[in-house]
Structure formats: C-alpha cells, structure tokens
Amino acid sequence: MQHPKQERTFLLVKPDGVLRGLTGEVIRRIERRGLKIIALSMLWATKEQVDSHYPKEESWVRRLGEKTLSTYAKYGYDAQKELGSVDAQTIGRMVRGWLLESLTVGPLIKMVIEGVHAVDMVRKLAGNTMPASAEMGTIRGDYSVDSAAAANRDKRAVRNLVHASETPEEAAHEIAYWFAPEELHAYKRAEEDAMF
C-alpha cells in the first residue's frame, strides 16, 4: 500500500479554461497547496480521444440523464419539449455528446498531480462540478458562473473549466489513458520535508 503523499490524480484544464487564460491560475493553486505536478502536456483532443475518456456504461449515461431531468424539474423546464425526450438514457447520451464536443473545441491541458490525498485535494481546489454551486475560493467558484440549467437550455456541456478525477480508481484509469509511464516524473519539492 502506497503512502498517502504518493497518491496521484488526473486533471484537465478544459478548453474553456485554456481559452480564458486560466491555466497558470490552476497550476498556481495546485502548487501552493503543496501538491506537485509530475506530468503536464497540451493537446487539441479528437472526439475519438475524449470518447474513451468518458465512461460509456449505461448506469453512468443514465445518471447524466437523471441529473439533467432533475435540473429541468427544479427550474420548471419541459424536457420533452426542449430535448424531445424524458427518457434518462436518451438524454444521458445527448449530454455525453455535449461533453465530447466541449473538450474538442480548443486545446486542453492534461496533468498528473501527486501529493497527500491528491484526489480529494484537487477536487476541493476545483470546487463543485456545477459552478453556480461552487464555493468562492475554488477554481470554479471564482472563475465560472455557468449552471446546468443554462447549459441544458443551450444544449451544451457546463463550462466548468476543469475535470478532476473523482476516485483513485478513476484517476488511475485516466492517468494510464492520457499518459505513458515514461511521461511521469519523480522528483522532490524543496519544502516536502517541512510539509509532511
């Protein structure tokens, strides 16, 4: 079993973050937290690349659809009228398509981050997936005002600046998918002995 300070996670600065010039701010927050970036690269992803990034399992797709239907119900919108369906699976496939499109409209920055409970720490720095609900002081809370309601009505993904792995298992999958082992770099930050 690895030491908690060796935990790794995956982070994407999505095209909306790159195009707004927020990459440096994202990196600054990660490094100031005491986490270290052990791999970093820019690319303009293809739909095929991002198609394999997002899960395809029916349960995951259905969850996307259910979240969208919940948003429509919360704000009193008519999903049938606007999306042509009230079936969670059908809507989930539609939303997954919007996610794929959102990651291919411009360059993105992919990185691997290592440190104490890196998965939880990076998710805390990123803030709630829905920027309208993200706390101030987080990346999404400070730099995005988008909401699921606005995105759904515009038939697009939520512009939430970054993607951060939810679990260590998801992080391992995403790291292996986006980086070759030789692209990960082991090094010691100067303050590591003082921090943990």
Backbone as JSON Lines, residues from 0, in Angstrom:
{"i":0,"aa":"M","n":[0.84,-1.19,0.0],"ca":[0.0,0.0,0.0],"c":[0.88,1.24,0.0]}
{"i":1,"aa":"Q","n":[0.55,2.18,-0.88],"ca":[1.39,3.37,-1.01],"c":[1.13,4.38,0.11]}
{"i":2,"aa":"H","n":[2.1,5.22,0.35],"ca":[1.99,6.31,1.32],"c":[0.99,7.34,0.78]}
{"i":3,"aa":"P","n":[0.18,7.96,1.65],"ca":[-0.79,8.96,1.16],"c":[-0.17,10.09,0.34]}
{"i":4,"aa":"K","n":[1.09,10.43,0.62],"ca":[1.7,11.53,-0.14],"c":[2.11,11.11,-1.56]}
{"i":5,"aa":"Q","n":[1.95,9.83,-1.86],"ca":[2.25,9.34,-3.21],"c":[1.0,9.17,-4.06]}
{"i":6,"aa":"E","n":[-0.15,9.55,-3.51],"ca":[-1.39,9.41,-4.28],"c":[-1.33,10.32,-5.51]}
{"i":7,"aa":"R","n":[-1.87,9.82,-6.6],"ca":[-1.87,10.57,-7.86],"c":[-3.29,10.78,-8.35]}
{"i":8,"aa":"T","n":[-3.47,11.89,-9.03],"ca":[-4.76,12.18,-9.64],"c":[-4.55,12.83,-10.99]}
{"i":9,"aa":"F","n":[-5.62,12.91,-11.74],"ca":[-5.59,13.45,-13.09],"c":[-6.44,14.71,-13.14]}
{"i":10,"aa":"L","n":[-5.95,15.72,-13.85],"ca":[-6.69,16.96,-14.01],"c":[-6.58,17.44,-15.45]}
{"i":11,"aa":"L","n":[-7.71,17.87,-15.99],"ca":[-7.72,18.53,-17.29],"c":[-8.13,19.97,-17.09]}
{"i":12,"aa":"V","n":[-7.39,20.89,-17.69],"ca":[-7.91,22.24,-17.84],"c":[-8.61,22.19,-19.19]}
{"i":13,"aa":"K","n":[-9.93,22.31,-19.15],"ca":[-10.75,22.17,-20.35],"c":[-10.54,23.37,-21.28]}
{"i":14,"aa":"P","n":[-10.96,23.22,-22.53],"ca":[-10.79,24.34,-23.46],"c":[-11.33,25.67,-22.96]}
{"i":15,"aa":"D","n":[-12.46,25.67,-22.22],"ca":[-12.97,26.95,-21.73],"c":[-12.01,27.59,-20.74]}
{"i":16,"aa":"G","n":[-11.25,26.8,-19.99],"ca":[-10.25,27.34,-19.08],"c":[-9.0,27.8,-19.81]}
{"i":17,"aa":"V","n":[-8.57,27.02,-20.81],"ca":[-7.38,27.38,-21.58],"c":[-7.65,28.66,-22.38]}
{"i":18,"aa":"L","n":[-8.79,28.72,-23.06],"ca":[-9.11,29.86,-23.9],"c":[-9.3,31.15,-23.09]}
{"i":19,"aa":"R","n":[-9.62,31.01,-21.81],"ca":[-9.75,32.18,-20.94],"c":[-8.44,32.53,-20.24]}
{"i":20,"aa":"G","n":[-7.37,31.78,-20.51],"ca":[-6.07,32.08,-19.91],"c":[-5.97,31.76,-18.43]}
{"i":21,"aa":"L","n":[-6.66,30.71,-17.98],"ca":[-6.67,30.36,-16.57],"c":[-5.74,29.22,-16.2]}
{"i":22,"aa":"T","n":[-4.99,28.7,-17.16],"ca":[-4.1,27.56,-16.88],"c":[-3.09,27.89,-15.78]}
{"i":23,"aa":"G","n":[-2.46,29.05,-15.86],"ca":[-1.48,29.44,-14.85],"c":[-2.09,29.54,-13.46]}
{"i":24,"aa":"E","n":[-3.31,30.04,-13.37],"ca":[-4.0,30.15,-12.09],"c":[-4.29,28.77,-11.52]}
{"i":25,"aa":"V","n":[-4.71,27.84,-12.36],"ca":[-4.97,26.47,-11.91],"c":[-3.68,25.85,-11.37]}
{"i":26,"aa":"I","n":[-2.6,25.97,-12.12],"ca":[-1.31,25.43,-11.7],"c":[-0.85,26.08,-10.39]}
{"i":27,"aa":"R","n":[-1.0,27.39,-10.29],"ca":[-0.59,28.12,-9.08],"c":[-1.31,27.56,-7.85]}
{"i":28,"aa":"R","n":[-2.6,27.35,-7.97],"ca":[-3.37,26.85,-6.83],"c":[-2.94,25.43,-6.44]}
{"i":29,"aa":"I","n":[-2.66,24.6,-7.42],"ca":[-2.21,23.23,-7.14],"c":[-0.88,23.27,-6.41]}
{"i":30,"aa":"E","n":[0.07,24.02,-6.93],"ca":[1.4,24.05,-6.32],"c":[1.4,24.73,-4.95]}
{"i":31,"aa":"R","n":[0.61,25.77,-4.78],"ca":[0.54,26.43,-3.47],"c":[-0.07,25.53,-2.41]}
{"i":32,"aa":"R","n":[-0.88,24.6,-2.83],"ca":[-1.49,23.65,-1.9],"c":[-0.47,22.63,-1.39]}
{"i":33,"aa":"G","n":[0.69,22.57,-2.05],"ca":[1.71,21.6,-1.65],"c":[1.7,20.34,-2.5]}
{"i":34,"aa":"L","n":[0.88,20.35,-3.53],"ca":[0.84,19.22,-4.46],"c":[1.87,19.46,-5.55]}
{"i":35,"aa":"K","n":[2.32,18.39,-6.18],"ca":[3.28,18.57,-7.26],"c":[2.77,17.98,-8.56]}
{"i":36,"aa":"I","n":[3.08,18.69,-9.61],"ca":[2.7,18.25,-10.96],"c":[3.83,17.38,-11.48]}
{"i":37,"aa":"I","n":[3.5,16.12,-11.79],"ca":[4.54,15.19,-12.24],"c":[4.43,14.88,-13.73]}
{"i":38,"aa":"A","n":[3.4,15.42,-14.4],"ca":[3.26,15.31,-15.85],"c":[2.35,16.44,-16.3]}
{"i":39,"aa":"L","n":[2.71,17.02,-17.45],"ca":[1.95,18.17,-17.96],"c":[2.11,18.24,-19.46]}
{"i":40,"aa":"S","n":[0.99,18.42,-20.17],"ca":[1.05,18.48,-21.62],"c":[-0.19,19.19,-22.17]}
{"i":41,"aa":"M","n":[-0.02,19.85,-23.32],"ca":[-1.14,20.48,-24.01],"c":[-1.44,19.67,-25.27]}
{"i":42,"aa":"L","n":[-2.73,19.54,-25.57],"ca":[-3.12,18.9,-26.82],"c":[-4.48,19.41,-27.25]}
{"i":43,"aa":"W","n":[-4.77,19.24,-28.5],"ca":[-6.1,19.51,-29.04],"c":[-6.7,18.13,-29.29]}
{"i":44,"aa":"A","n":[-7.56,17.7,-28.4],"ca":[-8.08,16.33,-28.43],"c":[-9.07,16.12,-29.56]}
{"i":45,"aa":"T","n":[-9.1,14.89,-30.05],"ca":[-10.09,14.5,-31.05],"c":[-11.3,13.91,-30.33]}
{"i":46,"aa":"K","n":[-12.41,13.81,-31.04],"ca":[-13.61,13.2,-30.44],"c":[-13.34,11.75,-30.05]}
{"i":47,"aa":"E","n":[-12.52,11.07,-30.84],"ca":[-12.19,9.68,-30.52],"c":[-11.44,9.59,-29.19]}
{"i":48,"aa":"Q","n":[-10.51,10.52,-28.98],"ca":[-9.75,10.52,-27.72],"c":[-10.66,10.77,-26.52]}
{"i":49,"aa":"V","n":[-11.52,11.77,-26.6],"ca":[-12.37,12.08,-25.45],"c":[-13.51,11.08,-25.3]}
{"i":50,"aa":"D","n":[-13.88,10.4,-26.38],"ca":[-14.9,9.36,-26.28],"c":[-14.46,8.26,-25.33]}
{"i":51,"aa":"S","n":[-13.18,7.93,-25.34],"ca":[-12.67,6.88,-24.45],"c":[-12.33,7.42,-23.07]}
{"i":52,"aa":"H","n":[-12.31,8.73,-22.93],"ca":[-12.06,9.35,-21.61],"c":[-13.3,9.21,-20.73]}
{"i":53,"aa":"Y","n":[-14.46,9.51,-21.28],"ca":[-15.7,9.45,-20.5],"c":[-16.28,8.04,-20.5]}
{"i":54,"aa":"P","n":[-16.82,7.6,-19.36],"ca":[-17.42,6.27,-19.31],"c":[-18.56,6.11,-20.31]}
{"i":55,"aa":"K","n":[-18.77,4.87,-20.72],"ca":[-19.86,4.55,-21.65],"c":[-20.9,3.63,-21.01]}
{"i":56,"aa":"E","n":[-20.66,3.22,-19.77],"ca":[-21.58,2.3,-19.11],"c":[-22.98,2.9,-19.04]}
{"i":57,"aa":"E","n":[-23.96,2.05,-19.23],"ca":[-25.35,2.51,-19.21],"c":[-25.7,3.22,-17.92]}
{"i":58,"aa":"S","n":[-25.19,2.72,-16.78],"ca":[-25.51,3.35,-15.49],"c":[-24.97,4.78,-15.41]}
{"i":59,"aa":"W","n":[-23.76,5.0,-15.96],"ca":[-23.17,6.34,-15.95],"c":[-23.95,7.27,-16.88]}
{"i":60,"aa":"V","n":[-24.29,6.79,-18.05],"ca":[-25.04,7.59,-19.01],"c":[-26.43,7.91,-18.45]}
{"i":61,"aa":"R","n":[-27.07,6.92,-17.83],"ca":[-28.39,7.13,-17.23],"c":[-28.3,8.19,-16.13]}
{"i":62,"aa":"R","n":[-27.23,8.14,-15.33],"ca":[-27.05,9.14,-14.26],"c":[-26.97,10.56,-14.85]}
{"i":63,"aa":"L","n":[-26.29,10.71,-15.98],"ca":[-26.24,12.02,-16.65],"c":[-27.65,12.47,-17.02]}
{"i":64,"aa":"G","n":[-28.41,11.55,-17.59],"ca":[-29.78,11.88,-17.98],"c":[-30.65,12.23,-16.79]}
{"i":65,"aa":"E","n":[-30.5,11.48,-15.7],"ca":[-31.3,11.74,-14.5],"c":[-30.96,13.1,-13.9]}
{"i":66,"aa":"K","n":[-29.66,13.46,-13.9],"ca":[-29.26,14.77,-13.4],"c":[-29.86,15.88,-14.26]}
{"i":67,"aa":"T","n":[-29.89,15.67,-15.56],"ca":[-30.46,16.67,-16.48],"c":[-31.96,16.79,-16.24]}
{"i":68,"aa":"L","n":[-32.65,15.67,-16.11],"ca":[-34.08,15.71,-15.84],"c":[-34.38,16.4,-14.51]}
{"i":69,"aa":"S","n":[-33.53,16.16,-13.53],"ca":[-33.69,16.81,-12.22],"c":[-33.55,18.33,-12.35]}
{"i":70,"aa":"T","n":[-32.59,18.77,-13.15],"ca":[-32.4,20.21,-13.38],"c":[-33.63,20.8,-14.06]}
{"i":71,"aa":"Y","n":[-34.15,20.09,-15.07],"ca":[-35.35,20.58,-15.76],"c":[-36.52,20.68,-14.79]}
{"i":72,"aa":"A","n":[-36.7,19.68,-13.93],"ca":[-37.8,19.71,-12.97],"c":[-37.62,20.85,-11.96]}
{"i":73,"aa":"K","n":[-36.41,21.04,-11.5],"ca":[-36.12,22.08,-10.5],"c":[-36.5,23.47,-11.01]}
{"i":74,"aa":"Y","n":[-36.22,23.74,-12.28],"ca":[-36.47,25.08,-12.82],"c":[-37.76,25.18,-13.64]}
{"i":75,"aa":"G","n":[-38.52,24.09,-13.67],"ca":[-39.81,24.13,-14.35],"c":[-39.73,24.12,-15.88]}
{"i":76,"aa":"Y","n":[-38.64,23.55,-16.42],"ca":[-38.5,23.47,-17.87],"c":[-39.11,22.16,-18.37]}
{"i":77,"aa":"D","n":[-39.52,22.15,-19.61],"ca":[-40.16,20.99,-20.22],"c":[-39.12,20.21,-21.03]}
{"i":78,"aa":"A","n":[-38.62,19.11,-20.45],"ca":[-37.59,18.3,-21.12],"c":[-38.1,17.72,-22.43]}
{"i":79,"aa":"Q","n":[-39.33,17.27,-22.43],"ca":[-39.9,16.69,-23.65],"c":[-39.9,17.72,-24.78]}
{"i":80,"aa":"K","n":[-40.33,18.91,-24.46],"ca":[-40.42,19.97,-25.47],"c":[-39.02,20.41,-25.95]}
{"i":81,"aa":"E","n":[-38.09,20.56,-25.01],"ca":[-36.77,21.1,-25.36],"c":[-35.79,20.05,-25.86]}
{"i":82,"aa":"L","n":[-35.89,18.82,-25.33],"ca":[-34.92,17.79,-25.68],"c":[-35.54,16.67,-26.51]}
{"i":83,"aa":"G","n":[-36.84,16.66,-26.61],"ca":[-37.51,15.64,-27.41],"c":[-37.66,14.3,-26.72]}
{"i":84,"aa":"S","n":[-37.4,14.26,-25.4],"ca":[-37.49,13.0,-24.67],"c":[-37.54,13.28,-23.17]}
{"i":85,"aa":"V","n":[-38.06,12.3,-22.44],"ca":[-37.96,12.32,-20.98],"c":[-37.3,11.03,-20.49]}
{"i":86,"aa":"D","n":[-36.73,10.28,-21.42],"ca":[-36.03,9.05,-21.09],"c":[-34.61,9.38,-20.64]}
{"i":87,"aa":"A","n":[-34.24,8.98,-19.43],"ca":[-32.93,9.32,-18.85],"c":[-31.77,8.8,-19.7]}
{"i":88,"aa":"Q","n":[-31.92,7.61,-20.26],"ca":[-30.85,7.03,-21.08],"c":[-30.64,7.85,-22.36]}
{"i":89,"aa":"T","n":[-31.72,8.21,-23.01],"ca":[-31.66,9.0,-24.24],"c":[-31.03,10.37,-23.97]}
{"i":90,"aa":"I","n":[-31.48,11.01,-22.91],"ca":[-30.95,12.33,-22.55],"c":[-29.5,12.21,-22.12]}
{"i":91,"aa":"G","n":[-29.16,11.15,-21.4],"ca":[-27.77,10.93,-20.98],"c":[-26.83,10.81,-22.17]}
{"i":92,"aa":"R","n":[-27.26,10.1,-23.21],"ca":[-26.43,10.0,-24.42],"c":[-26.25,11.37,-25.08]}
{"i":93,"aa":"M","n":[-27.31,12.17,-25.05],"ca":[-27.25,13.52,-25.61],"c":[-26.24,14.38,-24.82]}
{"i":94,"aa":"V","n":[-26.33,14.33,-23.5],"ca":[-25.42,15.11,-22.65],"c":[-23.98,14.62,-22.82]}
{"i":95,"aa":"R","n":[-23.79,13.31,-22.91],"ca":[-22.44,12.78,-23.13],"c":[-21.87,13.34,-24.43]}
{"i":96,"aa":"G","n":[-22.69,13.45,-25.46],"ca":[-22.26,14.04,-26.73],"c":[-21.84,15.49,-26.55]}
{"i":97,"aa":"W","n":[-22.58,16.23,-25.73],"ca":[-22.2,17.63,-25.45],"c":[-20.85,17.69,-24.75]}
{"i":98,"aa":"L","n":[-20.61,16.74,-23.84],"ca":[-19.32,16.69,-23.14],"c":[-18.18,16.46,-24.13]}
{"i":99,"aa":"L","n":[-18.38,15.53,-25.07],"ca":[-17.35,15.25,-26.06],"c":[-17.06,16.5,-26.89]}
{"i":100,"aa":"E","n":[-18.1,17.17,-27.32],"ca":[-17.92,18.4,-28.1],"c":[-17.16,19.46,-27.32]}
{"i":101,"aa":"S","n":[-17.47,19.6,-26.03],"ca":[-16.86,20.66,-25.22],"c":[-15.35,20.48,-25.07]}
{"i":102,"aa":"L","n":[-14.86,19.26,-25.13],"ca":[-13.43,19.02,-24.97],"c":[-12.66,19.07,-26.28]}
{"i":103,"aa":"T","n":[-13.37,19.29,-27.38],"ca":[-12.68,19.3,-28.68],"c":[-12.75,20.65,-29.38]}
{"i":104,"aa":"V","n":[-13.27,21.68,-28.71],"ca":[-13.4,22.99,-29.34],"c":[-12.13,23.84,-29.25]}
{"i":105,"aa":"G","n":[-11.16,23.37,-28.51],"ca":[-9.91,24.1,-28.35],"c":[-8.91,23.23,-27.63]}
{"i":106,"aa":"P","n":[-7.71,23.75,-27.41],"ca":[-6.7,22.95,-26.73],"c":[-7.05,22.75,-25.26]}
{"i":107,"aa":"L","n":[-6.52,21.68,-24.7],"ca":[-6.67,21.43,-23.28],"c":[-5.32,21.11,-22.68]}
{"i":108,"aa":"I","n":[-5.23,21.25,-21.38],"ca":[-4.01,20.93,-20.65],"c":[-4.3,19.71,-19.8]}
{"i":109,"aa":"K","n":[-3.5,18.68,-19.93],"ca":[-3.67,17.48,-19.12],"c":[-2.5,17.39,-18.16]}
{"i":110,"aa":"M","n":[-2.78,16.96,-16.93],"ca":[-1.7,16.84,-15.96],"c":[-1.97,15.75,-14.94]}
{"i":111,"aa":"V","n":[-0.87,15.27,-14.39],"ca":[-0.92,14.31,-13.29],"c":[-0.36,15.04,-12.08]}
{"i":112,"aa":"I","n":[-1.07,14.92,-10.98],"ca":[-0.71,15.61,-9.75],"c":[-0.51,14.57,-8.66]}
{"i":113,"aa":"E","n":[0.53,14.78,-7.86],"ca":[0.86,13.84,-6.8],"c":[0.94,14.59,-5.47]}
{"i":114,"aa":"G","n":[0.49,13.92,-4.42],"ca":[0.59,14.51,-3.09],"c":[-0.37,13.86,-2.12]}
{"i":115,"aa":"V","n":[-0.36,14.35,-0.9],"ca":[-1.2,13.79,0.16],"c":[-2.67,13.89,-0.26]}
{"i":116,"aa":"H","n":[-3.3,12.73,-0.34],"ca":[-4.72,12.64,-0.72],"c":[-5.02,13.52,-1.95]}
{"i":117,"aa":"A","n":[-4.21,13.36,-2.97],"ca":[-4.29,14.21,-4.16],"c":[-5.68,14.24,-4.79]}
{"i":118,"aa":"V","n":[-6.37,13.11,-4.83],"ca":[-7.7,13.08,-5.45],"c":[-8.63,14.04,-4.72]}
{"i":119,"aa":"D","n":[-8.73,13.91,-3.41],"ca":[-9.61,14.77,-2.63],"c":[-9.15,16.22,-2.64]}
{"i":120,"aa":"M","n":[-7.84,16.44,-2.54],"ca":[-7.31,17.8,-2.52],"c":[-7.61,18.55,-3.82]}
{"i":121,"aa":"V","n":[-7.41,17.89,-4.95],"ca":[-7.65,18.55,-6.24],"c":[-9.14,18.81,-6.43]}
{"i":122,"aa":"R","n":[-9.98,17.88,-6.01],"ca":[-11.43,18.1,-6.12],"c":[-11.86,19.26,-5.23]}
{"i":123,"aa":"K","n":[-11.25,19.38,-4.07],"ca":[-11.56,20.5,-3.19],"c":[-11.14,21.82,-3.83]}
{"i":124,"aa":"L","n":[-9.96,21.86,-4.44],"ca":[-9.49,23.05,-5.13],"c":[-10.4,23.41,-6.32]}
{"i":125,"aa":"A","n":[-10.88,22.4,-7.04],"ca":[-11.72,22.62,-8.21],"c":[-13.09,23.17,-7.82]}
{"i":126,"aa":"G","n":[-13.65,22.66,-6.74],"ca":[-14.98,23.09,-6.32],"c":[-16.07,22.24,-6.94]}
{"i":127,"aa":"N","n":[-17.29,22.51,-6.56],"ca":[-18.45,21.76,-7.05],"c":[-18.48,21.75,-8.57]}
{"i":128,"aa":"T","n":[-18.84,20.61,-9.14],"ca":[-18.91,20.46,-10.59],"c":[-19.8,21.52,-11.24]}
{"i":129,"aa":"M","n":[-20.83,21.93,-10.55],"ca":[-21.72,22.97,-11.04],"c":[-21.22,24.31,-10.51]}
{"i":130,"aa":"P","n":[-20.63,25.13,-11.37],"ca":[-20.05,26.39,-10.93],"c":[-21.0,27.27,-10.12]}
{"i":131,"aa":"A","n":[-22.28,27.28,-10.46],"ca":[-23.24,28.1,-9.72],"c":[-23.34,27.67,-8.26]}
{"i":132,"aa":"S","n":[-22.94,26.43,-7.96],"ca":[-22.97,25.91,-6.59],"c":[-21.59,25.85,-5.94]}
{"i":133,"aa":"A","n":[-20.55,26.15,-6.7],"ca":[-19.18,26.06,-6.17],"c":[-18.9,27.22,-5.22]}
{"i":134,"aa":"E","n":[-18.21,26.9,-4.14],"ca":[-17.87,27.92,-3.15],"c":[-16.82,28.88,-3.67]}
{"i":135,"aa":"M","n":[-16.93,30.12,-3.24],"ca":[-15.89,31.1,-3.55],"c":[-14.58,30.58,-2.96]}
{"i":136,"aa":"G","n":[-13.49,30.85,-3.62],"ca":[-12.19,30.35,-3.18],"c":[-11.78,29.1,-3.93]}
{"i":137,"aa":"T","n":[-12.73,28.49,-4.66],"ca":[-12.39,27.34,-5.51],"c":[-12.21,27.84,-6.94]}
{"i":138,"aa":"I","n":[-11.6,27.01,-7.77],"ca":[-11.38,27.4,-9.17],"c":[-12.71,27.71,-9.84]}
{"i":139,"aa":"R","n":[-13.66,26.8,-9.71],"ca":[-14.95,27.0,-10.37],"c":[-15.75,28.13,-9.71]}
{"i":140,"aa":"G","n":[-15.68,28.23,-8.4],"ca":[-16.41,29.28,-7.69],"c":[-15.9,30.67,-8.01]}
{"i":141,"aa":"D","n":[-14.61,30.78,-8.26],"ca":[-14.01,32.09,-8.53],"c":[-14.06,32.49,-10.0]}
{"i":142,"aa":"Y","n":[-14.08,31.51,-10.92],"ca":[-13.9,31.84,-12.33],"c":[-15.0,31.37,-13.28]}
{"i":143,"aa":"S","n":[-16.06,30.77,-12.76],"ca":[-17.13,30.34,-13.65],"c":[-18.49,30.69,-13.04]}
{"i":144,"aa":"V","n":[-19.43,31.04,-13.88],"ca":[-20.78,31.36,-13.41],"c":[-21.82,30.49,-14.11]}
{"i":145,"aa":"D","n":[-21.38,29.47,-14.81],"ca":[-22.3,28.65,-15.59],"c":[-23.15,27.76,-14.68]}
{"i":146,"aa":"S","n":[-24.24,27.27,-15.24],"ca":[-25.12,26.36,-14.5],"c":[-25.64,25.28,-15.43]}
{"i":147,"aa":"A","n":[-26.09,24.19,-14.83],"ca":[-26.66,23.09,-15.62],"c":[-27.91,23.58,-16.35]}
{"i":148,"aa":"A","n":[-28.7,24.44,-15.72],"ca":[-29.92,24.93,-16.36],"c":[-29.59,25.71,-17.63]}
{"i":149,"aa":"A","n":[-28.61,26.59,-17.55],"ca":[-28.22,27.37,-18.73],"c":[-27.64,26.47,-19.81]}
{"i":150,"aa":"A","n":[-26.76,25.55,-19.41],"ca":[-26.13,24.64,-20.38],"c":[-27.16,23.75,-21.06]}
{"i":151,"aa":"N","n":[-28.07,23.17,-20.28],"ca":[-29.09,22.3,-20.85],"c":[-29.97,23.05,-21.84]}
{"i":152,"aa":"R","n":[-30.35,24.25,-21.5],"ca":[-31.22,25.02,-22.41],"c":[-30.49,25.39,-23.68]}
{"i":153,"aa":"D","n":[-29.14,25.55,-23.59],"ca":[-28.33,25.86,-24.77],"c":[-27.85,24.61,-25.49]}
{"i":154,"aa":"K","n":[-28.18,23.42,-24.93],"ca":[-27.78,22.12,-25.49],"c":[-26.25,22.02,-25.64]}
{"i":155,"aa":"R","n":[-25.58,22.2,-24.49],"ca":[-24.13,22.14,-24.43],"c":[-23.72,21.67,-23.04]}
{"i":156,"aa":"A","n":[-22.45,21.35,-22.89],"ca":[-21.91,20.96,-21.58],"c":[-21.75,22.2,-20.71]}
{"i":157,"aa":"V","n":[-21.77,21.99,-19.41],"ca":[-21.5,23.06,-18.46],"c":[-20.05,23.49,-18.63]}
{"i":158,"aa":"R","n":[-19.81,24.77,-18.7],"ca":[-18.44,25.3,-18.81],"c":[-17.9,25.46,-17.38]}
{"i":159,"aa":"N","n":[-17.23,24.41,-16.93],"ca":[-16.75,24.41,-15.55],"c":[-15.23,24.34,-15.43]}
{"i":160,"aa":"L","n":[-14.53,24.68,-16.49],"ca":[-13.1,24.96,-16.52],"c":[-12.17,23.76,-16.39]}
{"i":161,"aa":"V","n":[-12.46,22.84,-15.47],"ca":[-11.54,21.73,-15.24],"c":[-12.31,20.42,-15.06]}
{"i":162,"aa":"H","n":[-11.59,19.33,-15.29],"ca":[-12.07,17.99,-14.93],"c":[-11.07,17.44,-13.94]}
{"i":163,"aa":"A","n":[-11.55,16.9,-12.84],"ca":[-10.69,16.27,-11.84],"c":[-11.24,14.89,-11.51]}
{"i":164,"aa":"S","n":[-10.37,13.9,-11.47],"ca":[-10.8,12.53,-11.17],"c":[-11.56,12.49,-9.85]}
{"i":165,"aa":"E","n":[-12.61,11.66,-9.81],"ca":[-13.45,11.56,-8.61],"c":[-12.92,10.57,-7.59]}
{"i":166,"aa":"T","n":[-12.24,9.52,-8.05],"ca":[-11.78,8.46,-7.15],"c":[-10.35,8.05,-7.54]}
{"i":167,"aa":"P","n":[-9.64,7.4,-6.64],"ca":[-8.31,6.89,-7.0],"c":[-8.36,5.93,-8.19]}
{"i":168,"aa":"E","n":[-9.42,5.13,-8.29],"ca":[-9.57,4.19,-9.4],"c":[-9.76,4.93,-10.72]}
{"i":169,"aa":"E","n":[-10.6,5.95,-10.7],"ca":[-10.81,6.76,-11.9],"c":[-9.52,7.47,-12.27]}
{"i":170,"aa":"A","n":[-8.79,7.97,-11.27],"ca":[-7.52,8.65,-11.53],"c":[-6.53,7.7,-12.2]}
{"i":171,"aa":"A","n":[-6.43,6.48,-11.7],"ca":[-5.5,5.51,-12.28],"c":[-5.86,5.23,-13.74]}
{"i":172,"aa":"H","n":[-7.15,5.07,-14.02],"ca":[-7.59,4.84,-15.4],"c":[-7.25,6.03,-16.29]}
{"i":173,"aa":"E","n":[-7.55,7.23,-15.84],"ca":[-7.33,8.43,-16.66],"c":[-5.85,8.72,-16.86]}
{"i":174,"aa":"I","n":[-5.05,8.5,-15.83],"ca":[-3.6,8.7,-15.97],"c":[-3.05,7.74,-17.01]}
{"i":175,"aa":"A","n":[-3.43,6.46,-16.9],"ca":[-2.95,5.46,-17.86],"c":[-3.45,5.74,-19.28]}
{"i":176,"aa":"Y","n":[-4.64,6.3,-19.38],"ca":[-5.19,6.6,-20.7],"c":[-4.48,7.78,-21.36]}
{"i":177,"aa":"W","n":[-4.21,8.83,-20.62],"ca":[-3.69,10.06,-21.19],"c":[-2.17,10.19,-21.19]}
{"i":178,"aa":"F","n":[-1.47,9.38,-20.37],"ca":[-0.01,9.49,-20.27],"c":[0.67,8.13,-20.34]}
{"i":179,"aa":"A","n":[1.82,8.1,-20.99],"ca":[2.67,6.9,-20.97],"c":[3.49,6.95,-19.67]}
{"i":180,"aa":"P","n":[3.87,5.8,-19.12],"ca":[4.62,5.78,-17.85],"c":[5.88,6.66,-17.88]}
{"i":181,"aa":"E","n":[6.57,6.71,-19.02],"ca":[7.8,7.5,-19.09],"c":[7.55,9.01,-19.08]}
{"i":182,"aa":"E","n":[6.29,9.43,-19.18],"ca":[5.96,10.86,-19.12],"c":[5.75,11.35,-17.69]}
{"i":183,"aa":"L","n":[5.72,10.42,-16.73],"ca":[5.55,10.79,-15.33],"c":[6.93,10.95,-14.69]}
{"i":184,"aa":"H","n":[7.11,12.04,-13.97],"ca":[8.44,12.37,-13.44],"c":[8.44,12.4,-11.92]}
{"i":185,"aa":"A","n":[9.34,11.63,-11.34],"ca":[9.5,11.61,-9.89],"c":[10.55,12.65,-9.51]}
{"i":186,"aa":"Y","n":[10.22,13.48,-8.53],"ca":[11.17,14.46,-8.0],"c":[10.67,14.89,-6.63]}
{"i":187,"aa":"K","n":[11.52,15.57,-5.9],"ca":[11.16,16.02,-4.57],"c":[11.1,17.55,-4.55]}
{"i":188,"aa":"R","n":[9.98,18.08,-4.09],"ca":[9.88,19.54,-3.95],"c":[10.68,19.97,-2.74]}
{"i":189,"aa":"A","n":[11.22,21.17,-2.79],"ca":[12.1,21.67,-1.75],"c":[11.47,21.66,-0.37]}
{"i":190,"aa":"E","n":[10.16,21.95,-0.26],"ca":[9.54,22.07,1.05],"c":[8.89,20.78,1.53]}
{"i":191,"aa":"E","n":[9.03,19.67,0.82],"ca":[8.34,18.45,1.22],"c":[8.65,18.01,2.64]}
{"i":192,"aa":"D","n":[9.9,18.06,3.05],"ca":[10.26,17.61,4.39],"c":[9.6,18.47,5.49]}
{"i":193,"aa":"A","n":[9.37,19.74,5.18],"ca":[8.74,20.62,6.16],"c":[7.22,20.5,6.17]}
{"i":194,"aa":"M","n":[6.63,20.03,5.07],"ca":[5.18,19.99,4.96],"c":[4.56,18.69,5.46]}
{"i":195,"aa":"F","n":[5.2,17.55,5.18],"ca":[4.63,16.26,5.58],"c":[5.69,15.23,5.79]}
